[in-house]
Every structure is written in structure tokens, then in C-alpha cells.
Amino acid sequence: MRNIEACTQLSKKTKTSLGPNGMNKLVINHLEKVLVTSDAAVMCTELEVIHPAAKIIVMAVKQQENACGDGTNFVVTFCGELMGKAGELIRTGLHISEIIAGYETAYAKSQEIMRNLVVKTVDNPSDRKSLINILKPVLGAKQFGHEDLLAPLVADASISVLGKGKVMKVANVRVAKLIGATLHDSTVVQGVVITRNTMGSVKRVANAKIAVYAQAVEASSTEAKGNVLIKSASELMNYNKSEEAMIETRIRNIADAGINVIVSGGKISEMALHFIEKYNIMAIKIMSKFELRRICRVTGACAQVKLQPPTVEDMGSCDLVEVREFGSRHCIVMQQTEDASRLTTIVLRGSTSNILDDFERAIDDGVNTVKTICGDGRMVPGAGATEIEVARQVRAFANTCPGLEQYAIKKFGEALEVVPKILAENSGQLATEILSQLYAAHAKGRAGVGVNVSGKGVVDATSEGILDTFKTKSMALELAMEAALTILRVDQIIMAKRAGGPKPGGGPGGHWDDTD
């Protein structure tokens, strides 16, 4: 019962954020970073969940986030509701084994019902208009009111990176966040956007030949330490000249190889920058190794470990490398026109970093939805319509089942009612009234009727284009079910603790005690 209580407490924290009208949570993580979000995956990841049973739900949420990128709040909410209903059954005298058997039977039936609720199958993810219509409900669930602006951005970025065979890689859509202006000023750039300026005076290079170096561009230090004895001023001058000549020779050889853009993974020394300017080469400094990998992916370059001219195979190319001004911020744009499927960047504009972070999370959910559609294009009605129809049929199925398992099957159906119930509550409506209207509509065969979150009453989600991906819904149901059954099978939590006694190296001198 304590495990059930821990899970329901976690569920209560996140379920108020479900749906377009869900409330935001102000999360302060262990690093005292402030996050304002309605994303359940961020809440579960940033909060330090201590209870072992609740940690199992967090693991299920992470798995859902990795697989589909959406539906995380449904996992927590539904799992918590299943645990709460199981607690009610335990109090009435049902054994855990009977509850588990009933839940497994109800889950198998619900998956069968959901397969019959598919109303649309997306065969062509490259169709921009249909993709925007599919993305609007997904983005509206996170950023209600901004879905009309975000959906075209995500659709354009996703279509441009679709590979052969309609294979979608989420990592190929990047987000560059720039504070200032509004969301209306956000754009999609074919290529990569680096949110910093170049090192030198060269700001634009067309048909760029790029050399990427994983280390600093400077005079290489010797492998062994040594002393140099200088006896006169002329020897000092000659020593400096030899170092300058060495750097110049290396930069000249790079320029002679046809390179006109140098990307460094470390610092660029003043002397090296002087000769880079002399040979009219653009210098870009990148301190993030992940950003360096993205540049290599866009340009086709291979990072060099020595300051030497790259071979033709290791050399990267880009149609245009230039510095553009977004608001008051200068950014480097590496743009490809011929092969645009390598990487695309959405330049997000907003007033604060918290708003930009939340927009980025919504975009990530949208891109993951496109990836899910590429693998499985089946769509089911949204707005709680699928859940209420499955709940209605599961409860009817329970009446045909013999034995005590039928009570657990009924509770499974009741647990599914939580989604339309919360959607109604978060939109300021009476949940009991909405549920009765939904059941009345679904009893007449209108399986696509869901909660109207922007107005009052119910709405036909299918005709309004409010659809959810079948795979996301199915996997969320499976993960919530597996997490609930795993926790229900636990009757004791046994925690191993270190035995008593002094810790090794705990004394003043690193010994056991003062006399040692």
C-alpha cells in the first residue's frame, strides 16, 4: 500500500499538466536551475525521485521519451490511476494475483480495441499540408495557442531531412535559441547555425572548402620538456622568427590545398589568426565537441588531429558559410542547397530563456512524432476519444468474464477515464458532465467524439483533425501497464546499507585513527 501511495503521489503531481490547458510546473533541480514546463518527462528527470517504486515509473517515462518522444504524461497518469484502482481492490479483499490477471486480460482487450479505432493511415510523411495538421494537436498539447506557428516550422524542418525510404533521424533537426523578438520571427535554415561570430574579418565564403581540426590552431608544444639557452638578442629574434615561420608554413600549406574555412575545436592563437587573415581564410572556433560533430556531418569533413592540410577525402564542403544577424546577435550559418537532407536548424526567437526551452521541448515532441509516423502511420482519434471508447468496451467486456478478475478488468476501464476527466477539469468544465456526454455519444456509435478543450462540451475529434499516433498511444499503454504490474508484484523493499564502523581514510591523515 505504501508503494501504491508513492506512485499515486507522483501521478497527482503531473496529471494537472495533461492536455493543452494543462498547468505548468516550476521545477528547481539539484543544480538550482529553474525550469518552467508542462512536460512530464522533464519533471520526472529533473526531480530526484527517491522511492524505489516511483523510480520504476520514472524509468518507464524515460523509455517512452526515447521511443516516441511524446505520451510521457499519459504513462505517469495512467500508471498512477491503475495503482490507485488496485489499492481499492486490495481493500475490498481481492488478491494481488487476481488483480494482475484481470489487468493483463484488460490490456490485451484494449490493444485489440485500439487497432479497430484507427481512422487514418499516413502513407506520405512528405506531404506538408497533412503533416502540419497532424503536428498541430501534438504541439498544441505543449504550447496551446502557438501550434499554428510551430507546426509549419517543424514540418518544413522534418521534410527537408527525410532520407531515402522516408527514414527520419531526430538528431538531424537542431534548434538554435536566440533571445529577442517573438516566435513569429523564427525561421528554418538548411544547414547548421552556430550562435557565435567568426574570429577574423572574413564573414562570407561561397563554395567553401572546410578543414576541421579537433585541437587548437597554434604552435604545437614539444612532447618533452626542455630548456632553451639564449645568449644574445639576435638569438632571441631568430627563435621567434623560426616559430612564426613554422606557423606561416602550415597555414600556407592549408591555403594551398584550397581550404578557405578553418574550424577549430580549441583556441586559435593570435599568431595563427594573423596568418589565417593574411591568406584570407575564415576562422571559426567551436568549443563543443557535439557541435563539431554536427559540422562534420553537414559538411562531410573528417576532424584532423594535426595542424596539416587535409586530404581530399577528409576535406569538407559547403555551398555557403556566412555571418548573419538575427536581431542583435551575429551567428554563423553553414547552408547547403544541393544536399539539404544532412541537417536542418530551426532558429527560435523568444523573450526569455525559459520560454525558448519550453518551445524547444515542444519542437522535440513534434519531430519525434514525425519519426513515429515514418515507422507507423496509423492514427487514432485524440481529445480523449480513444480512451473513453476503450474504457466503454473494456467495461462491457468485463461483464462477460467469469471469476473475480472481472472486477480488475472493470477498474482498468475506469482508470482509462482519467484522460478525458483531466482534459475536462483542466479546461474548466465539470468532469462528470463531460463523461456522461461522452458515454452517451459513444453508445450511439460515434467513436471519434472527445473533449472540447477550447470551448464547452464535446467535439468530434476525427472530423476536426485532432488525431494521435497509434504507436505512441499503444506504447504508453504498454509501459504504464508493465510498470504497474512490476510494482504490484513487490511486497517488500529491502535496501542494502553499509555495515557500521569507521570509513576507510576517514582520519586526519587518511588512517583509521590518530594512533595508527
ZAMARGU-4260 file (C-alpha; in steps of 0.2 Angstrom, whole numbers, plus 5000, padded with zeros to 4 digits):
<rodrens>
0) 5000/5000/5000 | 5015/5012/5003 | 5021/5008/4985 | 5004/5012/4979 | 5003/5028/4989
5) 5021/5034/4982 | 5015/5031/4964 | 4999/5040/4966 | 5008/5055/4974 | 5019/5056/4958
10) 5004/5054/4947 | 4995/5068/4956 | 5010/5080/4953 | 5010/5078/4934 | 4992/5074/4929
15) 4987/5093/4931 | 4999/5096/4916 | 4990/5084/4904 | 4982/5092/4889 | 4983/5109/4880
20) 4976/5118/4896 | 4987/5109/4907 | 4996/5119/4921 | 5015/5122/4920 | 5026/5117/4934
25) 5041/5127/4941 | 5054/5114/4944 | 5070/5118/4953 | 5083/5104/4950 | 5098/5099/4961
30) 5109/5112/4952 | 5096/5125/4957 | 5091/5128/4939 | 5073/5135/4937 | 5063/5126/4924
35) 5045/5131/4919 | 5037/5117/4909 | 5022/5105/4907 | 5032/5091/4900 | 5031/5076/4912
40) 5047/5069/4905 | 5057/5084/4911 | 5048/5084/4928 | 5052/5066/4931 | 5070/5068/4925
45) 5074/5084/4935 | 5066/5079/4951 | 5076/5067/4962 | 5063/5053/4965 | 5069/5043/4980
50) 5056/5030/4982 | 5061/5014/4973 | 5043/5010/4967 | 5041/5028/4960 | 5058/5026/4951
55) 5050/5012/4941 | 5038/5024/4934 | 5052/5036/4930 | 5061/5023/4920 | 5045/5019/4910
60) 5043/5038/4906 | 5062/5038/4900 | 5059/5023/4889 | 5043/5032/4882 | 5053/5048/4879
65) 5067/5038/4870 | 5055/5028/4859 | 5041/5040/4854 | 5046/5057/4862 | 5028/5060/4867
70) 5015/5052/4878 | 5025/5053/4894 | 5012/5062/4905 | 4999/5048/4900 | 5012/5035/4906
75) 5013/5043/4923 | 4995/5047/4925 | 4988/5031/4919 | 5000/5021/4929 | 4996/5031/4945
80) 4977/5028/4941 | 4980/5009/4939 | 4989/5009/4956 | 4975/5018/4964 | 4962/5007/4957
85) 4972/4992/4963 | 4973/4999/4980 | 4954/5000/4981 | 4953/4981/4975 | 4965/4976/4989
90) 4955/4984/5002 | 4939/4975/4996 | 4948/4958/4998 | 4955/4954/4981 | 4972/4945/4980
95) 4986/4953/4970 | 4987/4938/4958 | 4968/4941/4953 | 4971/4960/4951 | 4986/4956/4939
100) 4977/4943/4929 | 4962/4955/4927 | 4974/4969/4922 | 4983/4958/4909 | 4966/4952/4901
105) 4960/4970/4900 | 4976/4976/4892 | 4976/4963/4879 | 4957/4968/4875 | 4962/4986/4875
110) 4975/4984/4862 | 4963/4974/4851 | 4950/4988/4853 | 4963/5001/4848 | 4968/4993/4832
115) 4950/4994/4827 | 4949/5013/4831 | 4962/5018/4818 | 4954/5031/4807 | 4968/5036/4796
120) 4985/5030/4789 | 4998/5042/4784 | 5007/5035/4769 | 5017/5050/4763 | 5026/5059/4778
125) 5032/5072/4765 | 5015/5079/4762 | 5017/5096/4770 | 4999/5100/4772 | 4994/5084/4781
130) 5010/5084/4791 | 5005/5101/4798 | 4988/5095/4803 | 4995/5080/4812 | 5008/5091/4821
135) 4995/5104/4827 | 4987/5093/4841 | 5004/5087/4847 | 5012/5104/4848 | 4995/5112/4855
140) 4996/5099/4869 | 5013/5108/4875 | 5011/5126/4868 | 4992/5129/4867 | 4990/5144/4855
145) 5007/5143/4847 | 5003/5127/4837 | 4999/5137/4821 | 5017/5145/4821 | 5027/5130/4827
150) 5019/5116/4816 | 5025/5124/4799 | 5042/5126/4806 | 5043/5108/4812 | 5035/5101/4796
155) 5047/5111/4785 | 5062/5105/4795 | 5057/5087/4796 | 5053/5086/4777 | 5070/5093/4772
160) 5079/5079/4782 | 5069/5064/4777 | 5081/5052/4769 | 5078/5038/4756 | 5064/5026/4761
165) 5057/5040/4772 | 5069/5037/4786 | 5069/5051/4799 | 5083/5055/4811 | 5078/5066/4826
170) 5096/5072/4828 | 5096/5080/4811 | 5084/5093/4816 | 5093/5105/4828 | 5086/5121/4837
175) 5096/5137/4839 | 5089/5148/4853 | 5091/5167/4852 | 5083/5178/4865 | 5074/5193/4857
180) 5059/5196/4845 | 5045/5184/4845 | 5040/5167/4839 | 5034/5175/4823 | 5052/5179/4818
185) 5058/5160/4820 | 5064/5153/4803 | 5071/5136/4796 | 5089/5136/4789 | 5095/5122/4778
190) 5111/5118/4787 | 5119/5122/4804 | 5118/5138/4814 | 5132/5142/4826 | 5127/5155/4839
195) 5143/5165/4839 | 5153/5176/4827 | 5169/5171/4817 | 5186/5175/4824 | 5193/5186/4810
200) 5187/5198/4797 | 5181/5186/4784 | 5162/5185/4786 | 5156/5176/4770 | 5163/5162/4759
205) 5154/5154/4745 | 5158/5136/4739 | 5168/5134/4755 | 5181/5121/4757 | 5182/5117/4775
210) 5196/5109/4786 | 5190/5104/4804 | 5203/5102/4817 | 5199/5093/4834 | 5213/5103/4843
215) 5219/5121/4845 | 5226/5130/4830 | 5243/5136/4837 | 5261/5132/4838 | 5262/5114/4844
220) 5271/5111/4860 | 5285/5099/4862 | 5282/5081/4869 | 5295/5083/4882 | 5300/5097/4892
225) 5316/5106/4889 | 5326/5122/4891 | 5332/5134/4878 | 5348/5144/4882 | 5348/5161/4873
230) 5364/5171/4874 | 5361/5186/4864 | 5347/5197/4857 | 5349/5191/4839 | 5347/5173/4845
235) 5330/5178/4853 | 5325/5187/4837 | 5329/5171/4827 | 5320/5160/4839 | 5304/5170/4837
240) 5306/5171/4818 | 5308/5152/4817 | 5291/5149/4827 | 5282/5162/4816 | 5289/5154/4800
245) 5283/5137/4806 | 5265/5143/4809 | 5265/5153/4792 | 5271/5137/4783 | 5257/5127/4790
250) 5244/5140/4786 | 5251/5142/4769 | 5250/5124/4765 | 5232/5123/4771 | 5228/5138/4760
255) 5237/5130/4745 | 5226/5114/4747 | 5211/5125/4743 | 5205/5127/4761 | 5196/5144/4764
260) 5187/5140/4780 | 5196/5133/4796 | 5185/5126/4810 | 5195/5123/4827 | 5189/5113/4841
265) 5201/5123/4853 | 5208/5140/4854 | 5216/5150/4839 | 5232/5159/4844 | 5235/5177/4839
270) 5249/5172/4828 | 5239/5159/4819 | 5225/5171/4817 | 5237/5184/4809 | 5242/5172/4796
275) 5224/5165/4793 | 5219/5183/4790 | 5234/5185/4778 | 5229/5171/4767 | 5210/5176/4768
280) 5203/5161/4777 | 5188/5161/4788 | 5192/5156/4806 | 5178/5148/4817 | 5181/5142/4835
285) 5169/5129/4841 | 5171/5124/4860 | 5158/5110/4860 | 5163/5093/4853 | 5145/5089/4849
290) 5144/5105/4838 | 5160/5100/4830 | 5152/5083/4825 | 5137/5091/4818 | 5148/5102/4807
295) 5157/5087/4801 | 5140/5079/4797 | 5134/5094/4787 | 5150/5097/4778 | 5156/5079/4776
300) 5173/5084/4784 | 5184/5072/4795 | 5191/5080/4810 | 5210/5081/4809 | 5221/5079/4825
305) 5236/5088/4817 | 5238/5105/4810 | 5241/5100/4792 | 5232/5101/4775 | 5218/5088/4775
310) 5217/5076/4761 | 5203/5077/4748 | 5193/5063/4757 | 5194/5072/4774 | 5190/5089/4767
315) 5173/5096/4769 | 5162/5107/4758 | 5148/5119/4760 | 5138/5130/4747 | 5138/5145/4759
320) 5146/5150/4775 | 5142/5167/4781 | 5138/5178/4797 | 5120/5183/4798 | 5112/5195/4811
325) 5097/5188/4820 | 5091/5203/4830 | 5107/5210/4838 | 5116/5193/4838 | 5128/5188/4825
330) 5128/5169/4820 | 5137/5158/4808 | 5126/5149/4796 | 5133/5134/4786 | 5120/5132/4772
335) 5118/5118/4760 | 5107/5119/4745 | 5110/5104/4735 | 5110/5090/4748 | 5098/5098/4761
340) 5095/5081/4770 | 5110/5081/4781 | 5105/5093/4794 | 5092/5107/4797 | 5091/5121/4811
345) 5076/5129/4817 | 5081/5147/4823 | 5069/5150/4838 | 5066/5168/4844 | 5058/5172/4861
350) 5059/5184/4875 | 5066/5173/4889 | 5077/5158/4890 | 5063/5148/4900 | 5051/5151/4885
355) 5064/5146/4872 | 5067/5130/4882 | 5049/5125/4883 | 5047/5129/4864 | 5062/5118/4861
360) 5054/5103/4871 | 5038/5105/4861 | 5048/5105/4844 | 5057/5089/4850 | 5040/5081/4853
365) 5034/5086/4836 | 5050/5080/4827 | 5048/5063/4837 | 5030/5062/4831 | 5036/5063/4813
370) 5049/5050/4816 | 5035/5039/4823 | 5024/5042/4808 | 5038/5037/4797 | 5038/5020/4806
375) 5019/5018/4809 | 5007/5030/4800 | 4991/5024/4809 | 4981/5037/4818 | 4968/5036/4831
380) 4956/5050/4837 | 4963/5062/4850 | 4955/5073/4864 | 4952/5058/4875 | 4940/5049/4862
385) 4951/5034/4861 | 4952/5032/4879 | 4934/5033/4883 | 4929/5021/4869 | 4942/5008/4875
390) 4935/5011/4893 | 4917/5008/4887 | 4921/4992/4878 | 4933/4985/4891 | 4919/4988/4905
395) 4907/4979/4894 | 4919/4965/4891 | 4921/4963/4910 | 4903/4959/4912 | 4906/4944/4901
400) 4921/4937/4911 | 4918/4925/4925 | 4928/4925/4941 | 4935/4939/4952 | 4946/4945/4938
405) 4931/4954/4931 | 4932/4967/4945 | 4950/4971/4940 | 4945/4972/4922 | 4932/4985/4926
410) 4944/4995/4936 | 4956/4995/4921 | 4942/5003/4911 | 4938/5016/4925 | 4957/5020/4925
415) 4956/5025/4907 | 4943/5038/4910 | 4956/5048/4919 | 4962/5056/4902 | 4945/5064/4897
420) 4942/5068/4915 | 4958/5078/4917 | 4956/5086/4900 | 4939/5092/4906 | 4945/5098/4923
425) 4960/5107/4915 | 4948/5116/4903 | 4937/5122/4917 | 4922/5110/4914 | 4913/5098/4926
430) 4921/5081/4923 | 4906/5071/4927 | 4895/5080/4915 | 4908/5078/4901 | 4910/5060/4904
435) 4891/5057/4904 | 4890/5066/4887 | 4905/5056/4880 | 4897/5039/4885 | 4881/5045/4878
440) 4889/5049/4861 | 4900/5033/4860 | 4885/5022/4865 | 4877/5029/4848 | 4892/5023/4838
445) 4901/5040/4837 | 4919/5033/4842 | 4928/5049/4837 | 4919/5061/4850 | 4931/5068/4863
450) 4933/5083/4875 | 4932/5101/4868 | 4946/5109/4877 | 4944/5126/4868 | 4926/5128/4871
455) 4912/5118/4881 | 4906/5101/4879 | 4911/5088/4867 | 4918/5088/4849 | 4921/5076/4835
460) 4940/5074/4836 | 4940/5064/4819 | 4932/5077/4809 | 4941/5091/4817 | 4958/5083/4813
465) 4963/5080/4832 | 4972/5064/4830 | 4985/5054/4840 | 4998/5042/4833 | 4993/5024/4836
470) 5011/5019/4841 | 5013/5032/4854 | 4997/5028/4862 | 5000/5009/4861 | 5017/5010/4869
475) 5012/5022/4883 | 4998/5010/4887 | 5010/4995/4887 | 5024/5004/4898 | 5011/5011/4910
480) 5004/4993/4912 | 5021/4985/4914 | 5027/4997/4927 | 5010/4995/4937 | 5012/4976/4936
485) 5030/4976/4942 | 5026/4987/4957 | 5011/4977/4961 | 5021/4961/4962 | 5033/4969/4975
490) 5028/4966/4993 | 5044/4972/5002 | 5058/4984/4999 | 5074/4978/5005 | 5088/4991/5005
495) 5106/4986/5007 | 5116/4998/5019 | 5135/4998/5023 | 5139/4990/5039 | 5144/5001/5054
500) 5162/5006/5058 | 5174/5020/5053 | 5175/5023/5034 | 5192/5020/5026 | 5203/5035/5025
505) 5192/5044/5037 | 5205/5050/5049 | 5215/5066/5049 | 5230/5058/5040 | 5220/5046/5030
510) 5222/5032/5043 | 5209/5023/5054 | 5213/5033/5070 | 5225/5045/5077 | 5236/5032/5085
515) 5239/5022/5069
</rodrens>
